[in-house]
Amino acid sequence: MPEFTHPLVSLAERAIIEFVKHGQRLELPNADPLAPELDASRQERAGTFVSIHKKNGELRGCIGTFVPVRANLVEEVIENSIASATRDPRFYPVQEWELNDLEISVDVLSEPEPIDSIRELDPKTYGVIVSDQKGERRGLLLPMLEQVQTAEQQVAIAKQKAYIGAQEPVRLYRFRVHRYH
C-alpha cells in the first residue's frame, strides 16, 4: 500500500517539478481535481518552510517565510517550494536529474510569540526567531532538528544565520510547526 502524502507536500513536489522541468510557476485552478484537500488551505494564511533533502538525509534546500506574505497557504507553499529548490544561497539550483532522489517536507508555522527568556524554549517543541534590538537582522531555526539538542544551541545557530554576534543581546520569539512529509 502506498504511503500517504499530505496534500501540501504533494503541492510542493508538483511546484518544484514544474519549475525545474519547465521553468514555470505551478498554476492551480480554483478547484484542483488532483487535490480537493487544498481547498481549505486556500482560506488559511501562515508562514511556511519547504525543506528539500536528498534520500540520504542531507539538506538540499530550505527556504520559507516567518509570517504569511502571500494570499493563502497554497500560494505560500508554491513560492517557498520554488525558492527552496532554486534560490537557497547555500546550494546550486536543483537539477532535473535529481528530482527522483529528493524528499520534501512542509512546515506550517504558528504565529510567533515573544518570550522573555531562553528557558521558555524547547528545541523539540518550538522553533526560534532571534532579532537584534533594532529588528533589522533576524534569524530563524525550525524545531525538531536532529543535530540541535538544547535551546542554547538553537539560539546560537539562529544568531549565526542573522549575523548577530554571540554576545549581542537579542529579542526572542518562539513558534510551533505542523510538519508534513
N, C-alpha and C positions, 0 to 999 in steps of 0.2 A: 504494500500500500504506500503510495507516495506521501511524503511528509507535507503537512500543511504549511503553506507560505502565507504570511499575513498580507493582506491587500496593499498596505503601504510599502512593504518590501518588494512585492511584485511590481508596483508602480515605479519604485526606484530602479529596479532592474530594467524595466522597459525604457525608462528615460535615458539610462546610461547606454543601452544598446542602440537606441535610435540616434543618439548624438554621436557615439563613437563610429557607428557604421555609416550613417548618412549625413552627419554634420547638422542635424536639425533637432530643434526642441520638440519633445513629445507634446502633441496637442490632443487632448481628450474631448470627445463630445460631452455635452451636459449629462447625458445618461450613457455611460460607458458600458456596453454589453459585456465586456470582459471582466468588469469589476463593479457590479452594482453596490458592493460593500463600501465603495468610496463615496457614495452619495452623502453619508453623514460627515465625512471628512471635508466636504465642500462647505459645511456650515461652521466648522471649527477653525480656530486660529491658534497657533502655538509655534514657538521656536522648535527647530528640528536639527538634528545632525545625522548625516548619512556617512557611515563608515564602510570602507571597502577593504577587505582583507584577502590575501592570497589563501589558497586552501591550506597552506602550512601554518596559517595564523598570523603571518607577517602583514603589518599595516601597509596598505597600498594607496590610501587616500581617506581624508576625513575633513569635511567642511560642514559648517552649519551656521545657524543663527541663534543668538541668545534669547531673543524675543521675536514674535512674528513680524515679518516685514512685507509679506505678500497677502493677497486677498483671503487665502484659506490654506488649510493643511495640504491639500493636493498640490497647489502651486508651490508651496514651501518645499515639499519633498522633491518635486521635479527639478526646481532650480538648484537645490543643495546636492542632488544626485549628480547633475551635470558638473557642478563646481568641484565636487569631491573627485570625480573621475578625470577632470581636465585642468583644474586650477589650484590644486593643493601645491603650494610652492616647494614642498619637500620632495615631490615626485614628478617624474615626467608624465605626460598625459597617458591615460590607459589606451592601449592599442587593441585593435580588433582581435588579434591572435590571443590575447589574454582573457577575453570575456568568459570562456568556459571554465576558467580556473579561479574565479573570483567569488567571494561570499559577501553579501550585503547585509547590513543591519541599519535600522532606522530608529533613532531615539527621538521621542516626543517629549519636550521639556515642560515641566510645570513653570508657573510664573516664579522668577527668582524672588527670594525674600531676604532682606538684610538680616545679618546676625551680628552679635556683639563680640563673639569670641570663637576662636578655633575649636574650643571644646564643644561647640554646637554642631560640629561636622562629624560625619562618619563616612569614609570613602566607599563603603559598601552600600550605603543608602542614599547619600547626597552627592551631587556634583557641586563644584565650587566655581564662583566667579570672583576674581580679585580685581580691584580697581585702585589706581593711585588716588591720592587725596583730591586731585582736581577732576578726576573722572575721564582723563584723556587717554590713559592706557588701561586696557582690560585684557584679562586672560581667563580662559575657561578650561576646566578639566571635567570630563564626564565621570560619573561614578562607576563602580564595578569593574575597574581596570585591574587585571591580574597582578601587574607589577607594582601597584600602589596599595600599601598596607596601612598607612597612617594618615591622619589629617595633615600632619606637618609635611609629609612628602607631597601630598595633594596640593597644598598651598604653595610649596616651593616650586613645583612644576608649573603651576598656573602663573606664578610670578615670572618665571623664566620666559614663558610664552608671551607675556605682556611687556617684556624688557623692563621689569621692575626689579630693583636691587634687592638682595636677600634681606637687608636690614631696613629697607624703606617701609614706612607704615602703609597699610592698605585698608580699604573697605572690603568687607566680606559679604558675599551673598551665597545662599545655598538653593538648590533646586532638586527635584526628583525627576526621574525619567521613566517612561514606559519604553522598554527596549523590545523591538521586534526583529526577528531573524527570518 
